[in-house]
Amino acid sequence: MGSAFACEYFFQGEIRGRAQVLLDTLSRRGLSPSAENRSRIEACTDLVEVTGWLQKAITAEAIDEVFGQE
């Protein structure tokens, strides 16, 4: 992909994009994250963790199913 610098910014963008998709998915499904959970999403730097939350959000019936005990 190029330099380490470029890779780092690419992955940061990927994480931010996936976090936004997570927030959009929660909103469209009528699930409102708490301020704490929203901050957690926005501060996350782990692509695997954000992806896991997103996968849970697709089928969750309650917000606790997304951010509950992991």
Biopython code that builds the backbone (N, CA, C, O; Angstrom):
import numpy as np
from Bio.PDB.StructureBuilder import StructureBuilder

atoms = [
    (1, "MET", "N", (0.825, -1.186, 0.000)),
    (1, "MET", "CA", (0.000, 0.000, 0.000)),
    (1, "MET", "C", (0.865, 1.244, 0.000)),
    (1, "MET", "O", (0.384, 2.310, -0.384)),
    (2, "GLY", "N", (2.079, 1.158, 0.400)),
    (2, "GLY", "CA", (2.925, 2.341, 0.422)),
    (2, "GLY", "C", (3.591, 2.484, 1.768)),
    (2, "GLY", "O", (3.890, 1.495, 2.439)),
    (3, "SER", "N", (3.817, 3.700, 2.151)),
    (3, "SER", "CA", (4.521, 3.975, 3.401)),
    (3, "SER", "C", (3.672, 3.607, 4.618)),
    (3, "SER", "O", (2.450, 3.478, 4.545)),
    (4, "ALA", "N", (4.371, 3.445, 5.729)),
    (4, "ALA", "CA", (3.674, 3.170, 6.989)),
    (4, "ALA", "C", (2.735, 4.318, 7.339)),
    (4, "ALA", "O", (1.649, 4.105, 7.878)),
    (5, "PHE", "N", (3.164, 5.525, 7.030)),
    (5, "PHE", "CA", (2.354, 6.719, 7.274)),
    (5, "PHE", "C", (1.030, 6.630, 6.519)),
    (5, "PHE", "O", (-0.034, 6.880, 7.087)),
    (6, "ALA", "N", (1.100, 6.276, 5.251)),
    (6, "ALA", "CA", (-0.104, 6.158, 4.428)),
    (6, "ALA", "C", (-1.006, 5.037, 4.937)),
    (6, "ALA", "O", (-2.225, 5.193, 4.995)),
    (7, "CYS", "N", (-0.413, 3.925, 5.299)),
    (7, "CYS", "CA", (-1.193, 2.797, 5.826)),
    (7, "CYS", "C", (-1.939, 3.181, 7.094)),
    (7, "CYS", "O", (-3.112, 2.848, 7.260)),
    (8, "GLU", "N", (-1.257, 3.879, 7.980)),
    (8, "GLU", "CA", (-1.877, 4.296, 9.241)),
    (8, "GLU", "C", (-3.107, 5.162, 8.983)),
    (8, "GLU", "O", (-4.152, 4.954, 9.599)),
    (9, "TYR", "N", (-2.986, 6.128, 8.079)),
    (9, "TYR", "CA", (-4.122, 6.997, 7.780)),
    (9, "TYR", "C", (-5.233, 6.258, 7.054)),
    (9, "TYR", "O", (-6.408, 6.562, 7.257)),
    (10, "PHE", "N", (-4.889, 5.308, 6.225)),
    (10, "PHE", "CA", (-5.893, 4.486, 5.564)),
    (10, "PHE", "C", (-6.710, 3.729, 6.606)),
    (10, "PHE", "O", (-7.940, 3.739, 6.551)),
    (11, "PHE", "N", (-6.047, 3.076, 7.549)),
    (11, "PHE", "CA", (-6.759, 2.291, 8.556)),
    (11, "PHE", "C", (-7.556, 3.163, 9.513)),
    (11, "PHE", "O", (-8.634, 2.769, 9.958)),
    (12, "GLN", "N", (-7.039, 4.339, 9.832)),
    (12, "GLN", "CA", (-7.812, 5.267, 10.665)),
    (12, "GLN", "C", (-9.098, 5.665, 9.953)),
    (12, "GLN", "O", (-10.158, 5.744, 10.573)),
    (13, "GLY", "N", (-9.003, 5.914, 8.662)),
    (13, "GLY", "CA", (-10.184, 6.254, 7.869)),
    (13, "GLY", "C", (-11.159, 5.096, 7.791)),
    (13, "GLY", "O", (-12.372, 5.294, 7.845)),
    (14, "GLU", "N", (-10.639, 3.905, 7.666)),
    (14, "GLU", "CA", (-11.481, 2.698, 7.630)),
    (14, "GLU", "C", (-12.241, 2.546, 8.947)),
    (14, "GLU", "O", (-13.435, 2.246, 8.945)),
    (15, "ILE", "N", (-11.564, 2.750, 10.051)),
    (15, "ILE", "CA", (-12.204, 2.639, 11.366)),
    (15, "ILE", "C", (-13.274, 3.714, 11.523)),
    (15, "ILE", "O", (-14.391, 3.424, 11.952)),
    (16, "ARG", "N", (-12.935, 4.952, 11.177)),
    (16, "ARG", "CA", (-13.915, 6.045, 11.294)),
    (16, "ARG", "C", (-15.129, 5.797, 10.415)),
    (16, "ARG", "O", (-16.262, 6.049, 10.826)),
    (17, "GLY", "N", (-14.895, 5.303, 9.207)),
    (17, "GLY", "CA", (-16.006, 5.004, 8.308)),
    (17, "GLY", "C", (-16.899, 3.910, 8.853)),
    (17, "GLY", "O", (-18.124, 4.014, 8.794)),
    (18, "ARG", "N", (-16.295, 2.867, 9.379)),
    (18, "ARG", "CA", (-17.079, 1.766, 9.930)),
    (18, "ARG", "C", (-17.827, 2.211, 11.177)),
    (18, "ARG", "O", (-18.951, 1.768, 11.415)),
    (19, "ALA", "N", (-17.220, 3.082, 11.975)),
    (19, "ALA", "CA", (-17.891, 3.620, 13.162)),
    (19, "ALA", "C", (-19.125, 4.422, 12.746)),
    (19, "ALA", "O", (-20.165, 4.347, 13.402)),
    (20, "GLN", "N", (-19.014, 5.184, 11.667)),
    (20, "GLN", "CA", (-20.161, 5.953, 11.196)),
    (20, "GLN", "C", (-21.260, 5.037, 10.692)),
    (20, "GLN", "O", (-22.439, 5.302, 10.929)),
    (21, "VAL", "N", (-20.897, 3.963, 10.001)),
    (21, "VAL", "CA", (-21.887, 2.986, 9.549)),
    (21, "VAL", "C", (-22.570, 2.352, 10.761)),
    (21, "VAL", "O", (-23.778, 2.117, 10.736)),
    (22, "LEU", "N", (-21.817, 2.076, 11.808)),
    (22, "LEU", "CA", (-22.392, 1.533, 13.041)),
    (22, "LEU", "C", (-23.414, 2.498, 13.622)),
    (22, "LEU", "O", (-24.528, 2.092, 13.953)),
    (23, "LEU", "N", (-23.052, 3.763, 13.750)),
    (23, "LEU", "CA", (-23.988, 4.758, 14.292)),
    (23, "LEU", "C", (-25.229, 4.881, 13.402)),
    (23, "LEU", "O", (-26.346, 4.985, 13.908)),
    (24, "ASP", "N", (-25.041, 4.872, 12.095)),
    (24, "ASP", "CA", (-26.177, 4.940, 11.162)),
    (24, "ASP", "C", (-27.074, 3.720, 11.291)),
    (24, "ASP", "O", (-28.300, 3.838, 11.274)),
    (25, "THR", "N", (-26.463, 2.549, 11.421)),
    (25, "THR", "CA", (-27.231, 1.306, 11.564)),
    (25, "THR", "C", (-28.052, 1.331, 12.849)),
    (25, "THR", "O", (-29.231, 0.977, 12.845)),
    (26, "LEU", "N", (-27.432, 1.745, 13.939)),
    (26, "LEU", "CA", (-28.159, 1.833, 15.205)),
    (26, "LEU", "C", (-29.345, 2.791, 15.073)),
    (26, "LEU", "O", (-30.449, 2.491, 15.525)),
    (27, "SER", "N", (-29.107, 3.924, 14.459)),
    (27, "SER", "CA", (-30.163, 4.916, 14.282)),
    (27, "SER", "C", (-31.311, 4.364, 13.451)),
    (27, "SER", "O", (-32.475, 4.493, 13.829)),
    (28, "ARG", "N", (-30.986, 3.753, 12.326)),
    (28, "ARG", "CA", (-32.019, 3.210, 11.433)),
    (28, "ARG", "C", (-32.820, 2.093, 12.092)),
    (28, "ARG", "O", (-33.980, 1.864, 11.750)),
    (29, "ARG", "N", (-32.192, 1.400, 13.039)),
    (29, "ARG", "CA", (-32.875, 0.304, 13.727)),
    (29, "ARG", "C", (-33.582, 0.778, 14.989)),
    (29, "ARG", "O", (-34.179, -0.028, 15.704)),
    (30, "GLY", "N", (-33.521, 2.088, 15.272)),
    (30, "GLY", "CA", (-34.191, 2.639, 16.438)),
    (30, "GLY", "C", (-33.480, 2.358, 17.747)),
    (30, "GLY", "O", (-34.099, 2.393, 18.811)),
    (31, "LEU", "N", (-32.192, 2.081, 17.680)),
    (31, "LEU", "CA", (-31.387, 1.803, 18.872)),
    (31, "LEU", "C", (-30.519, 3.022, 19.155)),
    (31, "LEU", "O", (-29.709, 3.421, 18.317)),
    (32, "SER", "N", (-30.685, 3.604, 20.319)),
    (32, "SER", "CA", (-29.951, 4.824, 20.660)),
    (32, "SER", "C", (-28.826, 4.516, 21.636)),
    (32, "SER", "O", (-29.079, 4.123, 22.775)),
    (33, "PRO", "N", (-27.578, 4.695, 21.193)),
    (33, "PRO", "CA", (-26.472, 4.469, 22.126)),
    (33, "PRO", "C", (-26.421, 5.585, 23.171)),
    (33, "PRO", "O", (-26.740, 6.738, 22.882)),
    (34, "SER", "N", (-26.022, 5.228, 24.367)),
    (34, "SER", "CA", (-25.831, 6.229, 25.418)),
    (34, "SER", "C", (-24.669, 7.135, 25.012)),
    (34, "SER", "O", (-23.917, 6.823, 24.089)),
    (35, "ALA", "N", (-24.536, 8.248, 25.707)),
    (35, "ALA", "CA", (-23.406, 9.143, 25.456)),
    (35, "ALA", "C", (-22.091, 8.393, 25.667)),
    (35, "ALA", "O", (-21.121, 8.597, 24.937)),
    (36, "GLU", "N", (-22.077, 7.526, 26.674)),
    (36, "GLU", "CA", (-20.869, 6.732, 26.949)),
    (36, "GLU", "C", (-20.546, 5.802, 25.788)),
    (36, "GLU", "O", (-19.393, 5.706, 25.368)),
    (37, "ASN", "N", (-21.569, 5.113, 25.265)),
    (37, "ASN", "CA", (-21.337, 4.204, 24.141)),
    (37, "ASN", "C", (-20.959, 4.967, 22.877)),
    (37, "ASN", "O", (-20.107, 4.511, 22.115)),
    (38, "ARG", "N", (-21.578, 6.116, 22.645)),
    (38, "ARG", "CA", (-21.228, 6.935, 21.475)),
    (38, "ARG", "C", (-19.762, 7.373, 21.572)),
    (38, "ARG", "O", (-19.035, 7.328, 20.580)),
    (39, "SER", "N", (-19.336, 7.791, 22.747)),
    (39, "SER", "CA", (-17.938, 8.172, 22.949)),
    (39, "SER", "C", (-17.013, 6.985, 22.727)),
    (39, "SER", "O", (-15.935, 7.120, 22.147)),
    (40, "ARG", "N", (-17.444, 5.834, 23.191)),
    (40, "ARG", "CA", (-16.661, 4.607, 23.026)),
    (40, "ARG", "C", (-16.486, 4.282, 21.538)),
    (40, "ARG", "O", (-15.398, 3.909, 21.100)),
    (41, "ILE", "N", (-17.558, 4.426, 20.777)),
    (41, "ILE", "CA", (-17.501, 4.177, 19.338)),
    (41, "ILE", "C", (-16.544, 5.165, 18.676)),
    (41, "ILE", "O", (-15.671, 4.775, 17.900)),
    (42, "GLU", "N", (-16.714, 6.431, 18.987)),
    (42, "GLU", "CA", (-15.929, 7.482, 18.340)),
    (42, "GLU", "C", (-14.454, 7.430, 18.719)),
    (42, "GLU", "O", (-13.601, 7.862, 17.943)),
    (43, "ALA", "N", (-14.144, 6.907, 19.903)),
    (43, "ALA", "CA", (-12.757, 6.836, 20.362)),
    (43, "ALA", "C", (-12.059, 5.533, 19.981)),
    (43, "ALA", "O", (-10.842, 5.414, 20.122)),
    (44, "CYS", "N", (-12.818, 4.570, 19.505)),
    (44, "CYS", "CA", (-12.253, 3.241, 19.223)),
    (44, "CYS", "C", (-11.222, 3.305, 18.096)),
    (44, "CYS", "O", (-11.439, 3.960, 17.076)),
    (45, "THR", "N", (-10.113, 2.622, 18.294)),
    (45, "THR", "CA", (-9.062, 2.544, 17.277)),
    (45, "THR", "C", (-8.828, 1.104, 16.822)),
    (45, "THR", "O", (-7.825, 0.808, 16.172)),
    (46, "ASP", "N", (-9.751, 0.219, 17.163)),
    (46, "ASP", "CA", (-9.621, -1.202, 16.861)),
    (46, "ASP", "C", (-10.671, -1.595, 15.819)),
    (46, "ASP", "O", (-11.861, -1.660, 16.127)),
    (47, "LEU", "N", (-10.230, -1.854, 14.592)),
    (47, "LEU", "CA", (-11.138, -2.192, 13.508)),
    (47, "LEU", "C", (-11.942, -3.455, 13.822)),
    (47, "LEU", "O", (-13.124, -3.533, 13.486)),
    (48, "VAL", "N", (-11.327, -4.420, 14.447)),
    (48, "VAL", "CA", (-12.008, -5.671, 14.790)),
    (48, "VAL", "C", (-13.143, -5.414, 15.780)),
    (48, "VAL", "O", (-14.225, -5.985, 15.650)),
    (49, "GLU", "N", (-12.896, -4.561, 16.759)),
    (49, "GLU", "CA", (-13.919, -4.253, 17.754)),
    (49, "GLU", "C", (-15.101, -3.516, 17.122)),
    (49, "GLU", "O", (-16.254, -3.865, 17.376)),
    (50, "VAL", "N", (-14.822, -2.502, 16.301)),
    (50, "VAL", "CA", (-15.896, -1.758, 15.645)),
    (50, "VAL", "C", (-16.694, -2.687, 14.735)),
    (50, "VAL", "O", (-17.922, -2.606, 14.690)),
    (51, "THR", "N", (-16.015, -3.557, 14.019)),
    (51, "THR", "CA", (-16.687, -4.506, 13.137)),
    (51, "THR", "C", (-17.570, -5.453, 13.934)),
    (51, "THR", "O", (-18.676, -5.779, 13.505)),
    (52, "GLY", "N", (-17.094, -5.895, 15.085)),
    (52, "GLY", "CA", (-17.898, -6.770, 15.949)),
    (52, "GLY", "C", (-19.168, -6.084, 16.415)),
    (52, "GLY", "O", (-20.244, -6.683, 16.401)),
    (53, "TRP", "N", (-19.046, -4.823, 16.830)),
    (53, "TRP", "CA", (-20.233, -4.072, 17.247)),
    (53, "TRP", "C", (-21.210, -3.925, 16.085)),
    (53, "TRP", "O", (-22.421, -4.068, 16.257)),
    (54, "LEU", "N", (-20.670, -3.638, 14.900)),
    (54, "LEU", "CA", (-21.520, -3.469, 13.728)),
    (54, "LEU", "C", (-22.266, -4.758, 13.415)),
    (54, "LEU", "O", (-23.462, -4.718, 13.129)),
    (55, "GLN", "N", (-21.599, -5.880, 13.463)),
    (55, "GLN", "CA", (-22.241, -7.164, 13.203)),
    (55, "GLN", "C", (-23.352, -7.434, 14.212)),
    (55, "GLN", "O", (-24.416, -7.931, 13.843)),
    (56, "LYS", "N", (-23.118, -7.114, 15.473)),
    (56, "LYS", "CA", (-24.151, -7.290, 16.496)),
    (56, "LYS", "C", (-25.314, -6.337, 16.263)),
    (56, "LYS", "O", (-26.470, -6.710, 16.462)),
    (57, "ALA", "N", (-25.016, -5.104, 15.841)),
    (57, "ALA", "CA", (-26.052, -4.088, 15.641)),
    (57, "ALA", "C", (-27.035, -4.483, 14.543)),
    (57, "ALA", "O", (-28.191, -4.058, 14.563)),
    (58, "ILE", "N", (-26.594, -5.278, 13.604)),
    (58, "ILE", "CA", (-27.448, -5.673, 12.480)),
    (58, "ILE", "C", (-28.646, -6.476, 12.960)),
    (58, "ILE", "O", (-29.731, -6.367, 12.388)),
    (59, "THR", "N", (-28.465, -7.283, 14.004)),
    (59, "THR", "CA", (-29.556, -8.149, 14.464)),
    (59, "THR", "C", (-30.046, -7.840, 15.876)),
    (59, "THR", "O", (-31.037, -8.420, 16.321)),
    (60, "ALA", "N", (-29.382, -6.951, 16.577)),
    (60, "ALA", "CA", (-29.735, -6.657, 17.975)),
    (60, "ALA", "C", (-31.137, -6.062, 18.074)),
    (60, "ALA", "O", (-31.562, -5.268, 17.235)),
    (61, "GLU", "N", (-31.833, -6.468, 19.117)),
    (61, "GLU", "CA", (-33.148, -5.902, 19.399)),
    (61, "GLU", "C", (-33.066, -4.846, 20.492)),
    (61, "GLU", "O", (-34.016, -4.096, 20.712)),
    (62, "ALA", "N", (-31.931, -4.791, 21.174)),
    (62, "ALA", "CA", (-31.702, -3.801, 22.234)),
    (62, "ALA", "C", (-30.236, -3.391, 22.198)),
    (62, "ALA", "O", (-29.369, -4.171, 21.806)),
    (63, "ILE", "N", (-29.975, -2.165, 22.612)),
    (63, "ILE", "CA", (-28.611, -1.627, 22.569)),
    (63, "ILE", "C", (-27.658, -2.447, 23.438)),
    (63, "ILE", "O", (-26.473, -2.554, 23.120)),
    (64, "ASP", "N", (-28.157, -3.025, 24.526)),
    (64, "ASP", "CA", (-27.314, -3.848, 25.398)),
    (64, "ASP", "C", (-26.763, -5.073, 24.685)),
    (64, "ASP", "O", (-25.722, -5.599, 25.078)),
    (65, "GLU", "N", (-27.441, -5.532, 23.649)),
    (65, "GLU", "CA", (-26.954, -6.683, 22.881)),
    (65, "GLU", "C", (-25.721, -6.312, 22.071)),
    (65, "GLU", "O", (-24.927, -7.184, 21.720)),
    (66, "VAL", "N", (-25.554, -5.054, 21.776)),
    (66, "VAL", "CA", (-24.392, -4.594, 21.007)),
    (66, "VAL", "C", (-23.203, -4.346, 21.929)),
    (66, "VAL", "O", (-22.083, -4.758, 21.626)),
    (67, "PHE", "N", (-23.442, -3.674, 23.052)),
    (67, "PHE", "CA", (-22.350, -3.242, 23.922)),
    (67, "PHE", "C", (-22.316, -3.953, 25.260)),
    (67, "PHE", "O", (-21.527, -3.582, 26.129)),
    (68, "GLY", "N", (-23.152, -4.968, 25.453)),
    (68, "GLY", "CA", (-23.195, -5.687, 26.725)),
    (68, "GLY", "C", (-21.929, -6.493, 26.944)),
    (68, "GLY", "O", (-20.902, -6.244, 26.312)),
    (69, "GLN", "N", (-22.010, -7.435, 27.821)),
    (69, "GLN", "CA", (-20.869, -8.283, 28.124)),
    (69, "GLN", "C", (-20.336, -8.903, 26.852)),
    (69, "GLN", "O", (-21.086, -9.474, 26.060)),
    (70, "GLU", "N", (-19.016, -8.784, 26.660)),
    (70, "GLU", "CA", (-18.387, -9.318, 25.444)),
    (70, "GLU", "C", (-17.457, -10.444, 25.776)),
    (70, "GLU", "O", (-16.837, -11.018, 24.881)),
]
sb = StructureBuilder()
sb.init_structure("model")
sb.init_model(0)
sb.init_chain("A")
sb.init_seg("    ")
for serial, (resi, resn, name, xyz) in enumerate(atoms, 1):
    if name == "N":
        sb.init_residue(resn, " ", resi, " ")
    sb.init_atom(name, np.array(xyz, "f"), 0.0, 1.0, " ", f" {name:<3s}", serial, name[0])
structure = sb.get_structure()
